[in-house]
Amino acid sequence: MRTEILAFLKKYDFSFFGGALAIFIIGVLNLYSATHTNPSVAFQNLYLDQILRFSVGCGLAFGISFIDSKTMFRFSYIFYIFNILLLMLVLVLGQKGMGAQRWLVFGPIRFQPSELMKLSLVMALARYYSRNNPEKIMEIKDLIIPGILTLIPTILIVIQPDLGTGLLLILIFSIITFYKRISYRAILILSVIALLAGSVMYTFGLKDYQKRRISTFLNPQEDARGSGYNAIQSQIAIGSGRFLGKGFKKSSQASLQFLPENHTDFVFSIFNEEHGFFGSVVLISLYVILLSRFIWLSGSVLKFFDSVVVIGLMSIFFWHIFINMCMVMGLLPIVGLPLPFMSFGGSSIITYCLVIGIATSISNSRNLF
């Protein structure tokens, strides 16, 4: 028995869990630092809730890591359809909060189906691409069905409204499609469509507060006490950290409550203020190592489905990291996407853990299954 356990441990890929755990430890310490002076006791205990949710997520991820990719392939469309039904249910029975209707509540459980949609879209696109001439360079007509698979959940999510997650689905689709290979002609046509759609969306689809986010991004000082306040305070926090930062639990932006949402969207700002440029380089390096592990795995598996799934999972992490960090530094408009394993969240952190579990399962399929 001992020999079998040692053999199992030797073959099991713990690298994804290890990378996630390293970032999470930094994240939960940063969360405690950002909220420990908050006058609300509930906020002061957010780090305990985060630990609990991460533990539950890791438990689910560990279970998923023993599901072989054939099973994932078989149920990918079912998972996608089930998630579409959940998104429809949100529009009818969803709980409202902060001007949006994004959550389903079942007793003590409250979650966002849009978070799971990121995973189900990756699985659905991977199955479609793996069954339809994997070696073929795609033209625009080959993207009709994948485009529909992407647009249906995107529209349902934007209606909630959740523009950030809706755009994220399109970005995930873009990464997977480019990985599958697409002709230059199709790229040109898609670029023109994207520009036209963006113009129409801005003119007729965006709400006033969403348009203000874009104008604030271009000129935060235009409304420094209103829509530009968060962006300005975030940049102050990042700049005041300098090279080594002010030190753990010494963020003035957090302790004086100058920066709202410092436990969710702007955790990276607080981390910069306390640990400076050096600390940020360490954190970004951990993210790069984790992303590199995904890229390595995508080239190590034998099945095209597995490879596409891994690239899709990697894109979920990449876009969250890239957009959140650029957002808090003033390089992109504020869209409310959390930073993986750093921002406080329920559905989001469970989703990140599930990403780790699926990647581990695909990696283990090379040795265990």
C-alpha positions as CSV (number, residue, x, y, z in Angstrom):
1,M,0.0,0.0,0.0
2,R,2.8,2.4,0.9
3,T,4.5,1.7,-2.4
4,E,1.3,2.4,-4.3
5,I,0.7,5.7,-2.5
6,L,4.3,6.8,-3.2
7,A,3.9,5.8,-6.9
8,F,0.6,7.8,-7.0
9,L,2.2,10.9,-5.5
10,K,5.1,10.6,-7.9
11,K,2.8,10.6,-10.9
12,Y,0.2,13.1,-9.7
13,D,0.8,16.7,-11.0
14,F,0.7,19.0,-8.0
15,S,2.2,22.0,-9.9
16,F,-1.1,23.7,-10.6
17,F,-2.3,23.4,-7.1
18,G,1.1,24.6,-5.8
19,G,1.1,27.7,-8.0
20,A,-2.5,28.5,-7.0
21,L,-1.7,28.0,-3.3
22,A,1.4,30.3,-3.4
23,I,-0.7,33.1,-5.0
24,F,-3.6,32.5,-2.6
25,I,-1.4,32.8,0.5
26,I,-0.2,36.2,-0.7
27,G,-3.8,37.1,-1.6
28,V,-5.3,36.2,1.8
29,L,-2.6,38.1,3.7
30,N,-3.2,41.1,1.4
31,L,-7.0,40.8,2.0
32,Y,-6.5,40.8,5.7
33,S,-4.3,43.8,5.5
34,A,-6.8,45.7,3.3
35,T,-9.8,45.0,5.6
36,H,-8.4,44.7,9.2
37,T,-9.1,48.4,10.0
38,N,-12.6,48.4,8.4
39,P,-15.2,49.5,11.0
40,S,-17.4,46.6,9.9
41,V,-16.7,43.3,11.7
42,A,-18.0,41.5,8.7
43,F,-15.3,43.1,6.5
44,Q,-12.6,42.3,9.1
45,N,-13.5,38.6,8.8
46,L,-13.5,38.5,5.0
47,Y,-10.2,36.7,4.9
48,L,-11.7,33.8,6.9
49,D,-14.5,33.5,4.4
50,Q,-11.9,33.6,1.6
51,I,-10.0,30.7,3.2
52,L,-13.2,28.7,3.6
53,R,-14.2,29.2,-0.1
54,F,-10.7,28.4,-1.3
55,S,-10.8,25.2,0.7
56,V,-14.1,24.2,-0.7
57,G,-12.9,25.1,-4.2
58,C,-9.7,23.0,-3.8
59,G,-11.8,20.1,-2.6
60,L,-13.9,20.2,-5.7
61,A,-10.8,20.7,-7.9
62,F,-9.1,17.7,-6.3
63,G,-12.2,15.6,-7.1
64,I,-12.3,16.9,-10.7
65,S,-8.6,16.1,-11.1
66,F,-9.5,12.4,-11.2
67,I,-12.1,12.8,-14.1
68,D,-10.5,11.8,-17.4
69,S,-10.7,14.0,-20.4
70,K,-13.0,11.5,-22.3
71,T,-15.7,12.2,-19.7
72,M,-15.2,16.0,-20.0
73,F,-15.4,15.7,-23.8
74,R,-18.7,13.6,-23.5
75,F,-20.4,16.1,-21.2
76,S,-19.0,19.4,-22.6
77,Y,-22.1,20.3,-24.6
78,I,-24.4,19.2,-21.8
79,F,-22.5,21.4,-19.4
80,Y,-22.8,24.3,-21.9
81,I,-26.5,23.9,-22.3
82,F,-27.1,23.6,-18.6
83,N,-25.2,26.8,-18.0
84,I,-27.2,28.6,-20.7
85,L,-30.4,27.6,-18.9
86,L,-28.9,29.0,-15.6
87,L,-28.1,32.3,-17.3
88,M,-31.7,32.5,-18.5
89,L,-32.9,31.7,-15.0
90,V,-30.9,34.6,-13.7
91,L,-32.8,37.0,-15.9
92,V,-36.1,35.7,-14.4
93,L,-35.3,34.8,-10.8
94,G,-31.9,36.3,-10.2
95,Q,-31.1,38.3,-7.1
96,K,-30.4,41.9,-7.7
97,G,-27.5,43.9,-6.2
98,M,-25.6,47.0,-7.0
99,G,-27.8,47.7,-10.1
100,A,-27.3,44.3,-11.6
101,Q,-29.1,40.9,-11.6
102,R,-26.3,38.3,-11.7
103,W,-26.8,35.9,-8.8
104,L,-28.9,32.8,-8.2
105,V,-29.7,32.0,-4.6
106,F,-30.5,28.5,-3.3
107,G,-30.8,28.6,0.5
108,P,-27.3,29.6,1.8
109,I,-25.7,29.2,-1.6
110,R,-25.3,32.3,-3.8
111,F,-23.4,32.1,-7.0
112,Q,-23.0,33.7,-10.4
113,P,-23.6,31.3,-13.4
114,S,-21.6,33.7,-15.6
115,E,-18.5,32.6,-13.8
116,L,-19.1,28.9,-14.7
117,M,-20.0,30.0,-18.2
118,K,-16.3,30.8,-18.8
119,L,-15.5,27.1,-18.2
120,S,-18.4,25.7,-20.2
121,L,-17.6,27.9,-23.2
122,V,-14.0,26.7,-23.2
123,M,-15.2,23.0,-23.1
124,A,-17.8,23.6,-25.9
125,L,-15.4,25.4,-28.2
126,A,-12.7,22.7,-27.6
127,R,-15.1,19.9,-28.5
128,Y,-16.4,21.7,-31.6
129,Y,-12.9,22.5,-32.9
130,S,-11.6,19.0,-32.1
131,R,-14.4,17.4,-34.1
132,N,-14.3,19.7,-37.2
133,N,-11.0,19.3,-39.1
134,P,-8.5,20.2,-36.4
135,E,-5.7,20.7,-38.9
136,K,-7.7,23.0,-41.2
137,I,-7.0,26.7,-41.3
138,M,-10.4,28.3,-40.7
139,E,-12.1,30.8,-42.9
140,I,-14.9,33.1,-41.8
141,K,-17.6,30.6,-42.6
142,D,-16.0,28.1,-40.3
143,L,-16.5,30.5,-37.4
144,I,-20.3,30.8,-37.6
145,I,-21.1,28.0,-35.2
146,P,-18.3,28.8,-32.7
147,G,-19.4,32.5,-33.0
148,I,-23.0,31.6,-32.1
149,L,-21.8,29.4,-29.2
150,T,-20.0,32.5,-27.9
151,L,-22.6,35.2,-28.6
152,I,-25.5,33.4,-26.9
153,P,-24.0,33.5,-23.4
154,T,-22.3,36.9,-24.1
155,I,-25.7,38.5,-24.8
156,L,-27.3,36.9,-21.8
157,I,-24.5,38.2,-19.6
158,V,-24.4,41.7,-21.0
159,I,-28.2,42.0,-20.4
160,Q,-27.7,41.4,-16.6
161,P,-25.7,43.8,-17.1
162,D,-22.2,42.5,-16.8
163,L,-20.2,44.0,-19.7
164,G,-16.8,42.9,-18.3
165,T,-17.6,39.2,-18.2
166,G,-19.4,39.4,-21.6
167,L,-16.3,40.9,-23.2
168,L,-14.2,38.3,-21.5
169,L,-16.1,35.5,-23.2
170,I,-15.3,37.1,-26.6
171,L,-11.6,37.4,-25.6
172,I,-11.5,33.7,-24.6
173,F,-13.1,32.8,-27.9
174,S,-10.4,34.9,-29.7
175,I,-7.5,33.1,-28.0
176,I,-8.9,29.6,-28.6
177,T,-9.7,30.5,-32.3
178,F,-6.3,31.9,-33.0
179,Y,-4.8,28.8,-31.4
180,K,-6.9,26.6,-33.7
181,R,-5.5,28.6,-36.6
182,I,-7.4,31.2,-38.7
183,S,-6.7,32.7,-42.1
184,Y,-5.4,36.2,-42.5
185,R,-8.5,37.0,-44.5
186,A,-10.8,35.9,-41.7
187,I,-8.7,38.0,-39.2
188,L,-9.3,41.1,-41.3
189,I,-13.0,40.5,-41.6
190,L,-13.3,39.8,-37.9
191,S,-11.4,43.0,-37.1
192,V,-13.8,45.1,-39.3
193,I,-16.8,43.4,-37.7
194,A,-15.4,44.0,-34.2
195,L,-14.8,47.8,-35.0
196,L,-18.4,48.2,-36.3
197,A,-19.9,46.2,-33.5
198,G,-17.9,48.2,-31.0
199,S,-19.2,51.5,-32.4
200,V,-22.8,50.3,-32.5
201,M,-22.5,48.9,-29.0
202,Y,-21.1,52.2,-27.6
203,T,-23.7,54.3,-29.3
204,F,-26.8,52.2,-28.6
205,G,-25.9,49.4,-26.2
206,L,-23.9,51.0,-23.3
207,K,-25.6,52.6,-20.3
208,D,-24.7,56.0,-19.2
209,Y,-22.5,54.8,-16.3
210,Q,-20.6,52.5,-18.7
211,K,-19.9,55.4,-21.0
212,R,-18.7,57.4,-18.1
213,R,-16.2,54.7,-17.3
214,I,-14.7,55.1,-20.7
215,S,-14.6,58.9,-20.5
216,T,-13.1,58.6,-17.0
217,F,-10.4,56.3,-18.3
218,L,-9.4,58.9,-20.9
219,N,-9.5,61.7,-18.4
220,P,-9.9,60.8,-14.7
221,Q,-9.5,64.4,-13.5
222,E,-12.6,65.4,-15.4
223,D,-14.7,64.1,-12.6
224,A,-12.2,63.6,-9.8
225,R,-14.8,63.4,-7.0
226,G,-17.3,61.2,-9.0
227,S,-16.6,58.6,-11.7
228,G,-12.9,59.3,-11.7
229,Y,-12.4,58.9,-8.0
230,N,-11.6,55.2,-7.9
231,A,-9.1,55.4,-10.7
232,I,-7.3,58.4,-9.1
233,Q,-7.1,56.8,-5.7
234,S,-5.8,53.6,-7.2
235,Q,-3.0,55.3,-9.0
236,I,-2.1,57.2,-5.8
237,A,-1.9,53.9,-3.9
238,I,0.3,52.3,-6.6
239,G,2.6,55.3,-6.9
240,S,3.0,55.8,-3.1
241,G,4.4,52.2,-2.8
242,R,7.6,53.1,-4.7
243,F,10.2,50.3,-4.8
244,L,9.8,48.4,-1.5
245,G,6.4,49.6,-0.4
246,K,5.2,50.9,3.0
247,G,5.0,47.5,4.6
248,F,2.4,45.0,5.7
249,K,-0.8,46.5,7.1
250,K,0.5,50.0,6.4
251,S,-1.7,51.0,3.5
252,S,-3.1,54.5,4.0
253,Q,-5.6,54.1,1.2
254,A,-7.0,51.0,2.9
255,S,-6.8,52.1,6.5
256,L,-8.4,55.5,5.8
257,Q,-11.0,54.0,3.5
258,F,-9.9,56.2,0.6
259,L,-10.1,53.4,-2.0
260,P,-13.5,51.7,-2.3
261,E,-13.6,48.0,-3.3
262,N,-10.1,47.5,-2.0
263,H,-11.0,43.9,-1.2
264,T,-12.2,43.0,-4.8
265,D,-11.4,45.0,-7.9
266,F,-8.5,47.1,-6.3
267,V,-6.6,44.5,-4.3
268,F,-3.6,44.9,-6.5
269,S,-3.5,48.6,-5.7
270,I,-3.3,47.9,-2.0
271,F,-0.6,45.2,-2.6
272,N,1.5,47.7,-4.6
273,E,1.2,50.3,-1.9
274,E,2.4,47.9,0.8
275,H,5.0,45.9,-1.1
276,G,6.0,48.3,-3.9
277,F,7.5,47.5,-7.2
278,F,9.6,44.6,-5.8
279,G,6.5,42.8,-4.4
280,S,4.6,43.3,-7.6
281,V,7.4,41.7,-9.6
282,V,7.3,38.7,-7.3
283,L,3.5,38.4,-7.7
284,I,3.6,38.8,-11.4
285,S,6.4,36.2,-11.6
286,L,4.2,33.7,-9.8
287,Y,1.4,34.4,-12.3
288,V,3.8,34.0,-15.2
289,I,5.1,30.7,-13.9
290,L,1.5,29.4,-13.6
291,L,0.6,30.6,-17.1
292,S,3.8,29.0,-18.4
293,R,2.7,25.7,-16.9
294,F,-0.5,25.9,-18.9
295,I,1.3,26.6,-22.1
296,W,3.7,23.8,-21.4
297,L,0.8,21.4,-20.8
298,S,-1.0,22.4,-24.0
299,G,2.0,21.2,-26.0
300,S,2.6,18.0,-24.0
301,V,-0.8,16.4,-24.4
302,L,-1.6,14.1,-27.3
303,K,-5.3,14.9,-27.8
304,F,-6.3,18.1,-29.7
305,F,-9.3,18.5,-27.4
306,D,-7.1,18.5,-24.3
307,S,-4.7,21.0,-25.9
308,V,-7.5,23.4,-26.8
309,V,-9.1,23.1,-23.3
310,V,-5.8,24.0,-21.6
311,I,-5.3,27.0,-23.8
312,G,-8.8,28.1,-23.0
313,L,-8.2,27.7,-19.3
314,M,-5.0,29.6,-19.6
315,S,-6.8,32.4,-21.4
316,I,-9.3,32.7,-18.4
317,F,-6.4,33.4,-16.1
318,F,-4.5,35.6,-18.5
319,W,-7.3,38.0,-19.3
320,H,-8.3,38.4,-15.7
321,I,-4.7,39.1,-14.7
322,F,-4.0,41.4,-17.6
323,I,-7.3,43.4,-17.5
324,N,-7.3,43.8,-13.7
325,M,-3.7,45.0,-13.4
326,C,-4.1,47.4,-16.4
327,M,-7.4,48.6,-15.0
328,V,-6.1,49.6,-11.6
329,M,-3.0,51.3,-13.2
330,G,-5.3,53.4,-15.4
331,L,-4.3,51.6,-18.6
332,L,-7.8,50.3,-19.3
333,P,-11.3,51.4,-18.2
334,I,-12.6,50.0,-15.0
335,V,-14.8,46.9,-15.8
336,G,-14.8,45.1,-12.5
337,L,-12.9,41.9,-13.2
338,P,-11.3,40.3,-10.1
339,L,-7.6,39.3,-9.8
340,P,-7.3,35.5,-9.6
341,F,-6.7,34.2,-6.0
342,M,-6.2,37.7,-4.8
343,S,-9.6,39.4,-5.0
344,F,-12.3,38.4,-2.5
345,G,-15.1,36.4,-4.1
346,G,-17.3,33.4,-4.0
347,S,-18.2,32.2,-7.5
348,S,-15.0,33.6,-8.9
349,I,-12.6,31.8,-6.6
350,I,-14.5,28.5,-7.0
351,T,-14.2,28.9,-10.7
352,Y,-10.4,29.5,-10.5
353,C,-10.1,26.4,-8.4
354,L,-12.1,24.4,-11.0
355,V,-9.7,25.7,-13.7
356,I,-6.8,24.3,-11.7
357,G,-8.7,21.0,-11.2
358,I,-9.4,20.5,-14.9
359,A,-5.8,21.4,-15.9
360,T,-4.5,18.9,-13.3
361,S,-6.9,16.2,-14.6
362,I,-5.6,16.7,-18.2
363,S,-2.0,16.6,-16.9
364,N,-2.7,13.5,-14.9
365,S,-4.2,11.8,-18.0
366,R,-0.6,11.5,-19.3
367,N,0.4,9.3,-16.4
368,L,-2.6,8.2,-14.2
369,F,-5.4,7.4,-16.6
